[in-house]
Amino acid sequence: MPASNHRIAPPPRAAAFGFGRLFAHRGGRAHEVLETFGSALGESTLDVGAGSNAVIFRQALGGRYQSLDFSKSYKLETRQQEEALEHRYDLEGRPLPFADGQFETVICLDALEHVDDIHLLYDELFRVAGRSVIISLPNNWPRFLWSFLAGRNITHAAGYGLGPERKRPGERHKFFFNLEEASAFLDGRTPDGFQRPRLAFRFEQGSDGLLASAPGLTHFYRLAGKATPTDARQRYGLAGPPIWFAAKAVYLPARLLDIAVSALFYGWGSPYRFHNLFCRQVWAVFERET
């Protein structure tokens, strides 16, 4: 697969100032695909590294959907999730057990970074796809700033670093990269016969700024930012409206301050600067050329 000659389009500049930020779906990546990229799903869809997403996709797509993951994936925690996984396969260093173009659509959501030979598995996604490929990759940088400032890990747990116990299959990140590197990887390995991907940069609500990403404040930002008077009344009764008003009174100026402070990180240098610090994911949709 030759490297693409295209220049990667930078993320929207206004996002640093609070405008045009795209957020990941609250219900998870499976819902993101179904609601945002549903038109790219064909009559046959393969989900590589499916994990617990298989349950959601199976309910939505029925017989159009097939799932594949490690035989003992750490993501499978319930019997329902176990039963939703159709193909159990060692993804390390082997071709996928399917014919060329067997599936109209192939999806792989935050899974590539968990295997040793990421390039082989990436190429295999396109080999077995007849029409389209949907891939998401994480940005590993957000919130690590706070661990550096603290001098110890206060932001990441499973999947990162070194622990005393051996990780389960697929659990540990084998590759650590930022948003710019992920974008360059997706764009640069666009295979012959597929169009250059449409890249979408997704933030996570409540941690999309410097203050909001701080441990301890993230939970407040999420709750106060989304809360409504009805939510507060249901939870706190007659005290709900005053509590809601007090939370908003603190949240709104803090949010404005966060936008101003966060924009400083984006005001000079690479246009990826702000997104590398706060953006959680990059999504790519590839379509076969006709």
C-alpha positions as a printed Julia matrix, in Angstrom:
290×3 Matrix{Float64}:
   0.0     0.0    0.0
   1.73    3.17  -1.13
   1.61    6.23   1.08
  -1.0     8.79   0.15
   0.15   12.02  -1.45
  -2.75   13.92   0.09
  -2.14   16.49   2.79
  -4.21   15.85   5.88
  -6.82   18.54   6.41
  -6.3    20.07   9.89
  -9.08   20.04  12.48
 -11.42   23.06  12.44
  -9.7    26.07  13.99
 -12.86   27.36  15.68
 -13.11   24.19  17.82
 -10.53   25.58  20.22
 -12.91   28.44  20.94
 -15.89   26.2   21.65
 -17.44   26.23  18.17
 -17.98   23.21  15.96
 -16.65   20.59  18.35
 -17.93   17.12  17.53
 -18.63   14.89  20.5
 -18.61   11.11  20.79
 -21.94    9.46  21.46
 -22.75    9.06  25.16
 -23.87    5.48  24.55
 -20.56    4.36  23.11
 -18.89    3.65  19.79
 -21.54    1.23  18.51
 -24.2     3.93  18.8
 -21.81    6.38  17.12
 -21.58    4.09  14.09
 -25.3     3.42  13.91
 -26.34    7.07  14.21
 -23.51    8.88  12.42
 -22.12    6.38   9.94
 -25.16    4.15   9.46
 -25.39    4.93   5.75
 -22.02    3.24   5.24
 -23.24   -0.09   6.65
 -24.01   -2.65   3.97
 -26.04   -5.83   3.77
 -23.15   -7.7    5.37
 -21.01   -6.11   8.09
 -17.99   -7.55   9.9
 -16.92   -6.06  13.24
 -13.25   -6.8   14.0
 -12.39   -6.5   17.7
 -16.1    -6.32  18.51
 -16.07   -6.96  22.25
 -19.23   -5.78  24.03
 -20.3    -3.75  20.97
 -21.51   -6.98  19.38
 -24.67   -7.0   21.52
 -25.72   -3.54  20.33
 -24.91   -4.17  16.7
 -26.66   -7.55  16.74
 -29.85   -5.99  18.06
 -29.74   -3.24  15.43
 -28.53   -5.14  12.36
 -29.63   -8.71  12.98
 -28.36  -11.19  10.4
 -26.52   -8.46   8.5
 -23.88   -8.39  11.24
 -21.01  -10.7   12.2
 -18.53  -10.13  15.04
 -14.95  -11.27  15.64
 -12.62  -10.91  18.6
 -10.0   -12.73  20.64
 -11.29  -16.01  22.06
 -10.87  -14.63  25.59
 -11.41  -10.92  25.04
 -11.29   -8.81  28.19
 -14.3    -6.88  26.88
 -16.64   -9.85  27.24
 -18.05   -9.72  30.77
 -21.56  -11.19  30.53
 -23.11  -14.27  29.01
 -25.06  -12.13  26.56
 -21.83  -10.55  25.33
 -20.21  -13.97  25.0
 -23.11  -15.3   22.95
 -23.11  -12.25  20.63
 -19.51  -12.98  19.55
 -19.62  -15.29  16.52
 -15.99  -15.63  15.48
 -13.22  -16.24  18.02
  -9.81  -15.74  16.49
  -6.25  -14.82  17.39
  -5.74  -11.44  15.72
  -1.98  -11.41  16.25
   0.05  -11.66  13.04
  -2.4   -13.68  10.95
  -4.67  -12.89   7.99
  -8.38  -12.7    8.76
 -10.16  -16.01   8.04
 -12.38  -14.58   5.29
 -12.3   -14.3    1.5
 -11.45  -11.13  -0.41
 -14.4    -8.72  -0.41
 -16.57  -11.13   1.59
 -18.28   -8.32   3.53
 -19.75   -5.1    2.19
 -18.63   -3.18   5.27
 -15.87   -3.82   7.8
 -15.68   -1.86  11.07
 -12.82   -1.79  13.57
 -13.36    0.45  16.6
 -10.42    1.28  18.87
  -8.92   -2.19  18.31
  -5.92   -1.76  16.01
  -3.73   -0.3   18.76
  -4.15   -3.51  20.77
  -2.29   -5.82  18.35
   1.44   -6.2   17.64
   1.23   -6.08  13.84
  -1.13   -3.16  13.41
  -0.24   -2.7    9.74
  -1.08   -6.29   8.81
  -4.49   -6.18  10.5
  -5.18   -2.77   8.96
  -4.47   -4.12   5.48
  -6.66   -7.15   6.17
  -9.65   -4.93   6.95
  -9.56   -3.62   3.39
  -8.92   -7.0    1.82
 -12.14   -8.5    3.15
 -14.2    -5.32   2.58
 -16.16   -5.05  -0.63
 -17.43   -1.5   -0.29
 -16.52    0.45   2.86
 -14.34    0.41   5.98
 -15.02    2.32   9.21
 -12.15    2.74  11.68
 -11.78    4.62  14.96
  -8.5     5.21  16.77
  -7.97    6.78  20.2
  -5.85    9.79  20.98
  -3.66    8.66  23.86
  -2.55   12.14  24.94
  -5.61   13.71  26.63
  -5.38   14.01  30.43
  -1.81   12.69  30.6
  -0.8    16.31  31.18
  -2.33   16.07  34.64
  -0.34   12.94  35.46
   2.86   14.69  34.4
   2.03   17.66  36.6
   1.22   15.38  39.54
   4.33   13.29  39.0
   2.32   10.06  39.17
  -0.43    8.34  37.25
  -3.8     9.82  38.19
  -5.53    9.59  34.83
  -5.11    6.16  33.25
  -5.52    2.58  34.42
  -6.25   -0.57  32.41
  -4.69   -0.78  28.98
  -1.77    1.57  29.67
   1.59    1.18  31.32
   3.02   -1.79  33.2
   1.22   -3.69  35.95
   2.15   -6.65  38.16
  -0.38   -8.93  36.45
  -0.29  -10.13  32.86
  -2.85   -8.38  30.67
  -5.62  -10.38  29.06
  -5.7   -10.81  25.25
  -6.26   -7.48  23.55
  -6.3    -5.47  26.77
  -2.98   -3.63  26.62
  -2.25   -0.86  24.13
   0.66   -1.98  21.96
   0.94    1.44  20.29
   0.87    4.85  21.95
   0.13    7.77  19.61
  -1.56   11.13  19.38
  -4.28   12.46  17.09
  -1.89   13.77  14.45
  -0.05   10.45  14.18
  -3.31    8.51  14.01
  -4.54   10.77  11.21
  -1.29   10.37   9.28
  -1.49    6.59   9.65
  -5.08    6.43   8.39
  -4.46    8.79   5.5
  -1.03    7.52   4.55
  -2.09    3.88   4.24
  -5.17    4.47   2.12
  -5.05    1.42  -0.17
  -5.34    1.46  -3.91
  -8.99    1.33  -4.94
 -10.28    3.24  -1.91
 -10.96    6.95  -1.61
  -9.03    9.06   0.89
 -10.86    8.85   4.23
 -13.19   11.43   5.7
 -11.68   12.14   9.1
 -13.91   13.16  12.02
 -12.4    14.38  15.28
 -14.51   13.54  18.34
 -14.27   15.11  21.78
 -15.62   13.6   24.98
 -18.26   15.74  26.67
 -17.01   17.11  29.96
 -13.29   16.69  29.23
 -12.87   18.79  26.1
 -10.87   21.6   27.68
  -7.96   22.16  30.06
 -10.0    22.68  33.23
 -12.64   20.13  32.22
  -9.99   17.45  31.74
  -8.61   17.86  35.27
  -9.33   14.89  37.56
 -12.04   15.93  40.0
 -13.48   18.59  37.71
 -14.39   16.3   34.82
 -17.35   14.78  36.66
 -18.66   18.24  37.6
 -18.38   19.49  34.03
 -20.26   16.49  32.7
 -23.09   16.76  35.21
 -23.43   20.55  35.33
 -23.04   20.96  31.59
 -25.85   18.55  30.72
 -28.13   18.99  33.72
 -31.65   20.41  33.3
 -34.06   21.77  35.93
 -36.18   18.64  35.44
 -33.2    16.38  36.17
 -32.43   18.32  39.34
 -36.06   18.28  40.51
 -36.33   14.52  40.02
 -33.15   13.92  41.97
 -33.39   16.5   44.75
 -37.1    17.34  44.98
 -37.95   20.92  45.98
 -34.27   21.66  46.48
 -33.59   20.71  42.87
 -34.12   24.1   41.12
 -31.88   26.05  43.55
 -29.18   23.37  43.25
 -29.44   23.48  39.46
 -29.18   27.27  39.41
 -26.15   27.24  41.73
 -24.41   24.6   39.58
 -25.04   26.59  36.41
 -23.87   29.79  38.08
 -20.52   28.11  38.74
 -20.36   26.14  35.5
 -21.0    28.89  32.94
 -18.18   31.29  33.9
 -15.88   28.32  34.44
 -16.75   27.11  30.95
 -15.98   30.5   29.45
 -12.67   30.58  31.3
 -11.91   27.07  30.09
 -12.5    28.05  26.47
 -10.15   31.03  26.84
  -7.42   29.03  28.6
  -7.73   26.07  26.23
  -7.54   28.35  23.2
  -4.13   29.54  24.35
  -2.82   26.03  23.75
  -4.05   26.28  20.18
  -3.07   29.84  19.45
   0.38   29.03  18.12
   2.19   26.2   16.38
   0.55   23.21  14.74
  -3.24   23.3   14.22
  -3.3    19.88  15.89
  -2.04   21.33  19.17
  -5.41   21.85  20.84
  -6.89   18.62  19.49
  -3.91   16.54  20.6
  -4.47   17.76  24.14
  -8.24   17.37  24.37
  -9.71   15.42  21.43
 -10.43   11.77  22.25
 -10.83   10.02  18.9
 -10.36   10.19  15.17
 -12.84    8.37  12.93
 -12.25    7.46   9.29
 -14.7     6.2    6.66
 -13.19    4.71   3.51
 -15.26    4.02   0.4
 -14.19    1.85  -2.52
 -13.79    3.81  -5.73
 -16.29    3.04  -8.47
